[in-house]
Amino acid sequence: MMRFKGLEGVRAWLSCAVAFVHWTMITGLAANGYIPKLNTLADQAVLVFIVLSGFVISHLITEKKESYPQYIIRRFMRIAPLYYFAFFVSIFTATSFWDFTMWAPWGDVTPQVARSQEFYSHVRQFGYFPYIASHLALFHGAISETILPRAPLMFLPPSWSLSLEWQFYLVAPIIIAALANRRTALLLVLSAILLNWAARKGAFGQMGYHDSLLPLAAFTFSLGVGSRLFLAKAAPFASYPFIPVVMIAAFLALNAREHLYIGCWIALLPLLKQGDWQDQPSKSLSSLYKYTCQSRIANWVGDRSYAIYILHYPLFEALVVLFGQHLRLSYGQSVLLTALTGFPALLLLSDLAHRFIELPGIRLGQHLTRSVSHARPATGG
């Protein structure tokens, strides 16, 4: 199987970036003006995650050649056990956080007061069952705001992207198969454009802030899928294309900050399939990439990046409640202790979750796929 080095390290940086930004949001540091708002950083990191998902899933489908039942079982068991654990924990941490913050115990600096009040009002109006059911089905990201308000972000906000990825997983083999033929590939592209246009016109309802419905994220996934197909056929880069990458990054920065993830991904591609670079600038960049994305530490964190991504939100909420409500500390003391204990605790918790939830789920998925492959249809006697 063709291998692309450093992807786990990239995941490590992305998951840590999202966790840090959400920490500033949950503690209110950004909203209170103590540090700049970094929401764009988290958004762009998640978008790179989505592109990377399109890239990796396309790679797995192309290389493994497994049946659809085997593929979907493996994908489900890869994400579901840890997701369900985090989701049920988040029901308690989120409601505790809402209860604590909605009454503004720290006055004007209390974080996310309006948000807590809004989410609590939706839960009281619609009840817990619709939200829990939609999350269990992993389709909470595809539900319109007009049907179930804030469904993609309820209880466990980072899971909106997980629902989006699940939607992609379900149709990814069909997409890859269609791209193998020019006519079906053209039909697929036209269909994606039409569905994206219809979704943005509100044909599927109002999806809120995040593009958590698959047609709305068609381009993002397509960038990953197309990159994988391109790199499979392209020769290794002779040197790093500094000038084109800088020009693309500058254009995006000046014209569309929300699309910076495209520049980041394009800058990453030559590093995924680099040749024997001889010029010093390219060699230096390659060494930097190896140090930051291929080191043991980067790989260790990358292996736990999914756990970091899905567990950081309930952990930080729980710590704010612990320090602010149960220990009755001041806002400043709570924020400081959340920082000092939260990030080490996140690494420890992610490691435990990786070892005892994520890996067993992956192994169970492998066992189930072997069972499917060994199954034979019954013959009549």
C-alpha positions in Angstrom: 0.0 0.0 0.0 1.3 3.5 -0.9 2.1 5.4 2.3 2.1 9.1 3.0 4.4 10.0 5.9 3.5 12.6 8.5 -0.3 12.4 8.3 -0.5 11.4 11.9 1.6 14.4 12.9 -0.6 16.7 10.9 -3.6 15.3 12.8 -1.8 16.0 16.0 -1.3 19.7 15.3 -4.8 20.1 14.0 -6.5 18.4 17.1 -4.3 20.4 19.5 -5.2 23.7 17.7 -8.9 22.9 17.9 -8.6 22.0 21.6 -6.7 25.2 22.4 -9.2 27.4 20.7 -12.2 25.7 22.4 -10.4 26.1 25.7 -10.3 29.9 25.1 -14.0 29.8 24.2 -15.2 27.6 27.1 -13.2 29.7 29.7 -14.3 33.0 28.1 -10.8 34.3 27.6 -11.4 35.3 24.0 -14.9 36.7 24.5 -13.7 38.8 27.5 -10.9 40.3 25.5 -8.0 38.8 27.4 -6.7 37.2 24.2 -7.6 37.6 20.6 -10.5 35.5 19.2 -9.2 32.5 17.5 -12.4 31.0 16.1 -11.0 31.2 12.5 -8.1 29.0 13.5 -10.3 26.3 14.8 -12.6 26.5 11.8 -9.7 26.2 9.4 -8.1 23.3 11.3 -11.4 21.4 11.1 -11.7 22.1 7.4 -8.2 20.7 6.9 -9.3 17.7 9.0 -12.2 17.2 6.5 -9.9 17.5 3.5 -7.6 15.0 5.1 -10.5 12.6 5.7 -11.4 12.8 2.0 -7.8 12.1 1.2 -7.4 9.1 3.6 -10.7 7.5 2.9 -10.1 7.6 -0.8 -6.7 6.1 -0.2 -8.2 3.2 1.9 -10.9 2.5 -0.6 -8.5 2.5 -3.5 -5.9 0.3 -1.8 -7.9 -2.1 0.3 -10.4 -3.3 -2.3 -12.8 -4.6 0.4 -16.6 -5.0 0.1 -19.0 -2.3 1.1 -20.1 -4.2 4.3 -16.5 -4.7 5.3 -15.7 -1.1 4.6 -18.6 0.5 6.5 -18.2 -1.8 9.5 -14.6 -0.9 9.8 -15.4 2.8 9.5 -18.2 2.6 12.0 -16.1 0.7 14.6 -13.3 3.2 14.0 -15.3 6.2 15.2 -18.4 4.9 17.1 -17.1 3.5 20.4 -15.2 6.5 21.5 -17.8 8.9 20.0 -20.6 7.3 22.0 -18.5 7.4 25.2 -17.7 11.1 24.7 -21.3 11.9 23.8 -22.9 10.3 26.9 -20.3 12.0 29.1 -21.0 15.3 27.4 -24.7 15.1 28.2 -23.8 15.5 31.9 -20.9 17.9 31.5 -22.8 20.2 29.1 -25.9 20.4 31.3 -23.7 21.0 34.4 -21.9 23.7 32.5 -25.2 25.3 31.4 -26.6 25.2 34.9 -23.5 26.9 36.3 -22.9 29.6 33.7 -26.4 30.6 32.7 -26.9 32.5 36.0 -23.6 34.4 35.5 -21.9 33.5 38.8 -18.8 35.5 37.9 -20.7 38.5 36.6 -19.9 39.9 33.3 -16.9 37.7 32.8 -18.9 34.4 33.1 -18.3 32.5 29.8 -21.0 31.6 27.3 -24.0 32.8 29.4 -26.3 33.5 26.4 -25.2 30.3 24.7 -26.0 28.2 27.8 -29.4 29.8 28.1 -30.2 29.2 24.4 -29.1 25.6 24.5 -31.0 24.9 27.7 -34.2 26.5 26.3 -34.0 24.2 23.2 -33.6 21.1 25.3 -36.5 22.1 27.5 -38.7 22.8 24.5 -37.9 19.7 22.4 -36.8 17.3 25.1 -33.6 15.1 25.3 -34.9 12.3 23.2 -34.7 13.9 19.7 -31.2 15.2 20.3 -30.0 11.9 21.8 -31.6 9.9 19.0 -30.1 12.0 16.2 -26.6 11.8 17.8 -26.9 8.0 18.2 -27.7 7.7 14.5 -24.7 10.1 13.7 -27.0 12.2 11.6 -27.3 15.2 13.9 -25.2 17.2 11.5 -27.8 16.7 8.7 -30.8 18.1 10.7 -32.0 21.5 9.8 -32.3 24.3 12.4 -36.0 24.6 11.6 -36.6 21.0 12.6 -34.3 20.6 15.7 -32.5 23.8 16.6 -28.7 23.5 17.2 -28.8 19.8 16.7 -25.2 19.7 15.2 -23.8 21.5 18.2 -25.9 20.2 21.0 -24.0 18.6 24.0 -20.8 17.8 22.1 -20.1 20.6 19.6 -17.0 19.1 17.9 -19.2 16.1 16.9 -20.8 18.1 14.1 -17.9 17.3 11.9 -18.0 13.7 12.9 -21.6 13.5 11.6 -20.4 15.1 8.4 -17.7 12.5 8.0 -20.1 9.7 8.6 -22.3 11.1 5.8 -19.2 11.0 3.6 -18.2 7.5 4.6 -21.6 6.2 3.6 -21.2 7.3 0.0 -17.4 7.5 -0.5 -17.1 4.0 -2.2 -19.8 5.1 -4.7 -17.9 8.4 -5.3 -14.6 6.6 -5.9 -16.2 4.1 -8.2 -17.9 6.8 -10.2 -14.6 8.7 -10.7 -13.1 5.7 -12.4 -15.2 6.5 -15.5 -15.3 9.8 -17.4 -19.0 9.9 -17.9 -20.0 8.9 -14.4 -17.3 11.3 -13.1 -18.8 14.2 -15.0 -22.3 13.2 -13.8 -21.0 13.1 -10.2 -19.4 16.5 -10.4 -22.5 18.1 -11.9 -24.6 16.4 -9.2 -22.4 17.7 -6.5 -22.5 21.2 -7.8 -26.3 21.1 -8.1 -26.7 19.7 -4.6 -24.4 22.3 -3.2 -26.3 25.1 -4.9 -29.6 23.7 -3.7 -28.3 23.3 -0.1 -27.0 26.9 0.0 -30.4 28.1 -1.3 -32.0 26.4 1.6 -33.5 23.4 -0.1 -32.6 21.2 2.8 -33.4 23.7 5.5 -31.2 26.1 7.4 -28.0 24.3 8.6 -26.7 27.0 11.0 -23.2 28.2 11.2 -21.4 25.0 10.3 -21.6 23.3 6.9 -22.5 20.0 8.6 -24.6 18.7 5.7 -22.6 16.7 3.1 -23.7 18.7 0.0 -22.5 21.9 1.7 -19.1 20.3 2.2 -18.8 18.8 -1.2 -15.8 21.0 -2.3 -13.9 20.3 0.9 -14.1 16.6 0.6 -13.5 16.8 -3.2 -10.3 18.6 -2.5 -9.1 15.6 -0.4 -10.4 13.0 -2.9 -8.9 14.8 -5.9 -5.5 15.2 -4.1 -5.3 11.5 -3.5 -6.1 10.6 -7.1 -3.6 13.3 -8.3 -0.7 12.1 -6.1 -1.3 8.5 -7.1 -0.5 9.4 -10.7 1.9 12.2 -10.3 5.7 11.7 -10.0 7.4 12.8 -6.8 8.1 16.5 -6.6 11.6 17.2 -7.7 11.7 20.2 -5.3 9.3 22.1 -3.2 7.3 24.6 -5.3 7.8 27.6 -3.1 6.6 30.3 -5.6 3.3 28.7 -6.6 2.5 27.9 -2.9 3.3 31.4 -1.7 1.2 33.0 -4.6 -1.8 30.8 -3.7 -1.5 31.5 0.0 -1.2 35.3 -0.6 -4.2 35.3 -2.9 -6.3 33.4 -0.4 -5.1 35.6 2.5 -6.0 38.8 0.6 -9.3 37.6 -0.8 -10.9 34.9 1.3 -9.6 34.3 4.8 -12.2 31.6 5.3 -10.5 29.6 2.6 -7.0 29.6 4.0 -7.3 25.8 4.6 -7.0 25.4 0.8 -3.6 27.1 0.9 -2.5 25.0 3.9 -3.5 21.8 2.1 -1.8 22.8 -1.1 1.3 23.6 0.8 1.2 20.2 2.5 0.8 18.1 -0.7 4.4 18.3 -2.0 5.6 17.2 1.5 3.4 14.1 1.3 5.0 12.9 -1.9 8.5 14.4 -2.0 11.3 13.1 -4.1 15.0 13.2 -3.4 15.3 16.9 -3.0 18.7 18.3 -3.5 18.3 22.1 -3.2 18.9 23.4 0.3 15.6 25.3 0.8 13.6 22.2 -0.1 15.8 19.9 2.1 15.4 22.3 5.0 11.7 22.4 4.7 11.6 18.6 4.4 13.7 18.3 7.6 11.3 20.7 9.4 8.3 18.6 8.3 10.0 15.4 9.5 10.8 17.0 12.8 7.3 18.4 13.4 5.1 15.8 11.8 7.1 12.6 11.7 8.8 12.6 15.1 7.9 10.1 17.9 6.1 12.7 19.8 4.1 13.9 16.8 3.1 10.3 16.0 2.2 9.6 19.6 -0.1 12.6 19.8 -1.4 11.9 16.3 -2.4 8.4 17.3 -4.5 10.0 20.0 -5.7 12.9 17.9 -9.2 11.6 17.6 -9.5 11.2 21.3 -8.1 14.7 21.8 -10.6 16.1 19.4 -13.7 14.4 20.8 -12.9 14.5 24.5 -11.5 18.0 25.1 -14.8 19.8 25.1 -16.5 17.9 27.9 -13.3 17.8 29.9 -12.8 21.6 29.9 -16.5 22.1 30.7 -16.2 19.7 33.6 -13.1 21.5 34.9 -14.8 24.9 34.8 -17.7 23.5 36.8 -15.4 21.8 39.3 -13.3 24.9 40.0 -16.0 27.5 39.8 -19.0 25.8 41.3 -17.7 23.0 43.6 -14.5 24.6 44.8 -16.0 28.1 44.5 -12.8 29.7 43.1 -12.7 33.0 41.4 -12.9 33.4 37.6 -9.1 34.0 37.3 -8.2 31.1 39.6 -10.6 28.8 37.7 -9.2 29.7 34.3 -5.6 29.3 35.5 -6.2 25.9 37.0 -8.2 24.8 33.9 -5.1 25.6 31.9 -2.6 24.0 34.3 -4.6 20.8 34.8 -6.7 20.6 31.6 -4.1 20.0 29.0 -2.1 17.4 30.9 -5.4 15.7 31.9 -6.5 15.8 28.2 -3.3 13.9 27.1 -3.8 11.4 29.9 -7.5 10.9 29.2 -6.9 10.6 25.5 -4.2 8.0 26.0 -6.5 5.9 28.2 -9.4 6.3 25.8 -7.1 5.4 22.9 -5.9 2.3 24.6 -9.1 1.0 26.2 -11.9 2.3 23.9 -10.5 3.3 20.5 -8.1 0.4 19.8 -10.5 -2.3 21.1 -13.2 -0.9 18.8 -10.8 -1.0 15.9 -9.9 -4.6 16.7 -13.5 -5.5 17.0 -14.1 -3.9 13.6 -11.4 -6.0 12.1 -12.9 -9.1 13.6 -16.3 -8.3 12.3 -15.0 -7.6 8.8 -13.2 -11.0 8.8 -16.4 -12.6 9.8 -18.2 -10.9 6.9 -15.5 -11.9 4.4 -15.7 -15.6 5.6 -19.4 -15.7 5.4 -20.9 -17.7 2.5 -24.4 -17.7 1.2 -26.4 -20.7 2.2 -27.1 -23.2 -0.6 -30.4 -25.0 -1.0 -30.5 -28.8 -0.6 
